[in-house]
Amino acid sequence: LPSSPTQVPQPLLPSPPTTVAAQQLDELLADLGHMQSKPATAGLGAGEPAEPKPSLDNMLGSLTRDLQELGITATPAGACAACRKPIAGKVLTALGKTWHPEHFACACCGQELGGRPFFERGGRAYCEEDYHQAFSPRCAYCAGPIREKVLTALDQTWHPEHFFCAHCGKVFGDDGFHERSGKPYCRQDFLAMFAPKCQGCEHPVTDNYLSALQGVWHPECFVCAECLSSFTSGSFFEMEGRPYCELHFHQRQGSICHGCGRPVTGRCVTAAGRKYHPEHFICAYCLGQLQKGTFREHGDKMYCRTCHDKLFL
């Protein structure tokens, strides 16, 4: 039986703290960045060399010194786990570490994760797509990554909706499945395709059976092919691969006594195309036993010579 579907790991969420001071510092940094990106040649005459623009680091350094002179100390929020530099603005906490938001990215494709869900593997963060492609179990049917419930059967993993009968395509219910050559089958198809067939009805044999005539039979199907009676004595006669009771076997063989209607199994007398037990080959009038060559036939009956002459001459 397959295992019950289980859940795959769920994505995590980073936790960026939000404070008023951090928002104000973010706005300040954005303004500084905007100032740094302005063209440095504005207002210069032709041929005048442009003055080198101050770097953002220099401006932050000057800002820190000015704040310290005013008695205000700016304490970094920690070092970024990616670039190892202090974090002065927004800080993102994930995997037990702190990050610049723009530096917290997928270890595979480099896409910024920001406040999006992510997966952790070996201390590294991955976006959902890359994590499933790299680490999720693969479905034995479609070969795609299994993103939600995973079902385990036949030493393989499957999407629950992809574990179905290899013949009819029906998803398995409470009856489970049967396996053949590494493929799963429902009970009905497994029996129809692989179970031995009864020689009588040609339906699958699943429980009690008889073995006879180089095949298997349902007990209720092993009967005389002529009269359909069961073999209570335990013995039967075979003809052309079919079982017969003694009477109908001899009828088909033409070995029924014309006198008593019973099978002739020992000594036999053949006369006028018919067979007789020796003791039943008698005169129809005097009932005396006839000898071959000393009888007369009249109207399908046998007579001794004396009775025949007396009756019909």
N, C-alpha and C positions, 0 to 999 in steps of 0.2 A: 504494500500500500504506500502511496506517496505520503510524505510528511505534510503536516498542516502548513499552509502558507505563512511565512514569517515576514516581518517588516524589515526593510533595509534601513541603514542609518539615516537619520533625519538631519537636514542642514542646521547649522548654528547661526546665531546673529551676533555681530559685534556690538559692544555697548559704549557708544560715545557719550561721555558726560557733557551736559550742557549747563554752563554757568553764564551769568551776566558779564563777568569779567572776561571770560573767554570770547564771548560774542563781540565785545568792544575791541579786544585785541585783534580779532579776525578782521574787523572793519578797518582797523588801522593798517594792518598788513596789506589789505586789498588796496587801500589808498596809496600806500608806498609803492606797491607793485605798479599801480597805474601811473604814478609819477615817474617811475624808472623807465616805463615803456614809451614816454613821450620823446619825440625827435630832439636830439641834443643840438641841432644846427639852427634851430629857430632863432631869428633875430641877429644872426652873424652876418657880417659883410663879406663880400667876395674876397677870397684868399685868406680869411682869418681862420686860424686853426680852431677846431672845436675843443672846448674844455672837456676833459674826461668826466663822464657822469659818475656820480657816486654809486657804489654798489649797494645792494639791499643789505648785505651783511654790515657794511660800514654805517649805513643809516640806522640799523638796529642797534649797533654798538653805541652810536652817538645817543640814541634814544635811551638806552639803558643807563649811560653815564648821566644824562640829564635828569632821569628819574632818581638816580642814587643821590645826586646833589640836592634834590628836593626832599630827600629822606624816604623815598619810595623804593623798595627792593622788589625787582621782578624775578620770581623763582620759576625756572623751567618746569614743565609738567612731567619731565622725564626724557629719556633718550629714545629715539625711534629705533625699533628692532631691525629695520631695514637699512637705514643710512647711518645709524649710530649718532646722529646729531640731536641736540636738544630740541624739544618740542615746545614752542612758545605760544602757538595758537591752538587750533582745534586738536584734540587728542582722541584717538580711537583705541579702545582696549579690546583685545581679542587674543585668544590662545595664551592667556596669562601674561601678555606683553602689551606695551604701548606703541602706537604707530602714528606717523603723519597719515591722515586719511588717504592722501594720494599714493602713499607707499604700501598700503595694505592691499595687495593684488594677488591674483591667482598665480600659483607657482608654475603653472603649465603655459597658459596663454598670455599672462601679464596683464589681464584686464583688471581694472580697479574694482574692488569689491565694495568699498564704501560701507553703506548700511545694508547691503544686500545679504541674503542668506549665503552661507558657504559651508564647505565640508572640510574636516581636518583629517590629515593622514600623515603620520610620522612627524607631527609638529609643524606641518606646512598646510597652508590654506589653498583650497581649490574651488573654482566656480562649479556650479552644479553639473554643467555639461561635461567638463573635463574630468570631474571626479567619477561620474558614471562610466564614461568611456574608458577610463584607466583602471578602475578598481571594482566596479559593480560586477556581480556574476552575470554570465551570458546565458540566454535562453537556448536550450538545445534545439528548438524548432526554428526560430527566426534569427538566432545569433546576435540579437540586439541586447543591449544592457538592460537588466531588470531594475527598474527605478523604484518600484513599490513593493508589493508582496512577492516573495520568492517561494516556489514550490520545489521540493527535492524528491526525485524519484529516479530509479534505474541508474543511480550514481551520477546523476546530472541535475542541473537546475533548469527551471522552466517558468515562464509567465503562467499563472494559473489558467488563463484562458487559452493557452497554447498546448496544454497537456490533454490530449484527446485521443480517441481511437484512431489508429493508423489506417483503418479501412473505411469506417463510416463517418469519421470526423466528429462524433458526439463527445462532449465533455463527460468525464466519468462522474458517476454519482456515488451513492453509498456502497454500491457493490464492488467498488475498486476496479482493478484491471488485471489482465493476464499478459504475460510477457513472452514474446517469441522472437529470437534473433535480435534482441535489443530494442524491439518496438512494442509499444503498448496496444492492447486490444480490449474492447469490451467483451463481456462473457458471450454474448450472442454471436458475434463475429468470430471470436476465437474458436468456439465449438464448431461453427459452420465450416471454418477454413482448415482446422487442424485436428479435430477429434476424429477417431475412427468411426466409420459409418456402418450402421446395421445392415446386414445382407438382406434382411427382409423388407424394412421400410425405408432404408437409405437415409434415415435421420441419425444425428450424432449419438453415440453411446457414451453416457456420462456416469452411470451408476453400475448396477448389477448387469452382468452380461454373460453370455455363453460363447464358448469358442468351438466352432465346428465348421467343417467344409472349407478350411483355409480362410476363415473370416470370423467376425464377431456378430452377435445377435442380441437383441433385447430378449429376455426370457419369453415374453409374451408373443414375440414375432417368430420364434423357432417352432413352427407347426407344419403339419403336412401341407404341401403346396396344392393338394387337390381338395381335401375335405376340411382343412384348417383346424384339425384336431391336434391337441398337444400329445407329445410322446410320453405317456404316463409310465410306460415300462422302462424308459430311459434309452431305448434303442430306436433306430430309424434306418431307412434305406435311402440311398442317394442315387439320383439320376440327373445327369446334365447340371450338376452343381446345386440341385435343389433337394430338400429332404421330403421323404414320403413315408406314410405309414405302410405296413406290410401289404395290406389289401390293395391300395392304389398303386403301389410299386409294381405288384404282379399284374394288375390290370394293364398298366402301361407296357409291361413286358409281354403281355399276352399269355401269362402263365397261371390263369385262374381255371380251376376245375369246372368243366361244363356241367358236371353232375351235381356238385354241392355248392358251387359258387365260392369256394375257399381257395387260397393260394396253393399251388402245387410246388412243394419245396423239396420233395424226395423223388422217388421213382415216378415216372410220368408215362401215360399212354396217349399218343397222338393219333386221332382218327378224324377223317373228314374235316381237317383244318382246325380241329379243336383239341384241347388237352383235358386229360382226366387223371384223377388218382386211379391206380389200378383197381382198387376195390369199388370205385364208383363207375367203372366202365361195365355196365350191366344191361341186360335186356329190359326194354321198357315194359314188357308184358309179364314175363315170368320172373324177372329180377335176378336171373342167373348171371354169374360173372361171364363176361365175354372174353374171348381170346382174339387177339389181332389176326385178321384174315378169316375169321369164322363168323362174321356178323353181316347183317344186312341193314341198310339205312332206308328209312321211309319217313318222310315229313319231319326231318330234323331229329328223328329218334332212332335209336339203335335197337335191333332185335336179333335174337339168335335165329339161325336158319329155320329151325322147326317152327317157332312162333310166327316168323315172317311168312312162311309158306301157308300156315294155317289161317292167318288173318287176311292175307292180301292175295293169295292165289286161288 
